[in-house]
Amino acid sequence: MKSAVETLNPTRVRLSIEVPFEELKDSLDAAYKKINQQVTVKGFRKGKIPARVIDQRFGRGAVLEEAVNDALPKFYTEAVNEAELNVLGQPEVDITELKDGETLNFTAEVDVRPTIEIPDYSGIEVEVDAIEVSDEDVDKSVEQLRERFASTSPVERAAQDGDVVTIDLEAKVDGEVLEDGVASGVSYTIGSGELLEGIDEAVKGLEAGGEATFTSELKGGSAEGKEAEVTVKVTQVAARELPGLDDEFAQLASEFDTLDELKADSRKRLENMKQYDQATQAQERVLEKLLELVEVPVPEKLLADEIQTRTHNLEHHQLGQMGLDLDKYLEIQGKSREEFDTETEAAAVKGIKTQFVLDELVNKEKLNVNQEELTEHLMRRAQSSGMSPDQFAQAVVEGGQVPMLVGEVARGKALAVVVEAATVKDTNGEIVDLEDEEEAAAAEETVEAVVDGAAEETTEA
């Protein structure tokens, strides 16, 4: 076999491959064997039909077609390996010449990873938010904890903000009660905004047994989006009672004996959260600066596939779970389809560029992923997916996704290397020294968020 490579552009090549006919022997034998198992000829046992009889009865062309289809992937792969190409996706193959007994010539056009030069990135400087936890932040955190331990007790008075009311609902459209528009015994906290628009105003001021009617646009069900006349009847009013803000509350709501200890712990937790947010912010801003330094051509077909994947995932997974279609989503977002397409393309381009650049850094810095790092990453991914680590690991293995996870960890490590070399200051002008564990986790999450489906596409390719 002979092959030659022609560079069509920085991300696409054409392979010209010439195969002597004798190298098709194994594929021809396999073709005759396959046809033997599929056809019946009187006078011959199944699987024992001579090759000349198959040629006479079914045509030599059918055998050649089967043999060529079997041989093309093998010779294409040999040519790719010989040329040391890093291909992306499936090739477009064109058989230019097939002479029985003489030669098989074909071309294969395919996208390839572009050659990327990583410049010196040690001069990158970024600014991030300073870690500041105020007394008000701590008080708000403790107050949220009090809300979780609030109790309710029925009261004989008119409902007011913050009360928990038990209500019956009936919705009518065009004067007709909807089949799915009746509900009884619904518990609702006034002011939470969790039900229909206008319900707060309707129930405030009502005592148990009181009734009111209001109009509202339905958020779901058979008449979603339509204006409905809703009748609400209050069957019970209950006041929420917060526990006292004292040591007894601290013992009830936590492992601490005093309120001061609980507040100190809340402050520490808030600081840790802001520290993680700061690390994520640093990763994102360093990545932006890095991408500005590197020229990265993007393969057209890979980009088109990535845009299609992102749009499909949004429509059929994220929006589908919320009962929305793309048009309704765009209406809620206040965006046109053109704006959505532009934003999706920009995100896809950034994702592909990020993957290419960080993969090149992985090679340049000779970064490897050990079992411990992969296990930690798997645990984080399992937690974010709502699955147990064992379930997630099984799904990853069965889906052949292990290389994708390894790639995510490696890219996270590559980004962490760049962040470590960069100068990160907070808004107070102080140098930020990111902790290794937080930096690694934040880097992996940053890369996942940016790359999104791009890694899966190119890994599979």
Order of alpha helices (4+ residues) and beta strands (2+ residues): beta-beta-alpha-alpha-alpha-beta-beta-beta-alpha-beta-beta-beta-alpha-beta-beta-alpha-alpha-alpha-alpha-alpha-alpha-alpha-alpha-beta-alpha-alpha
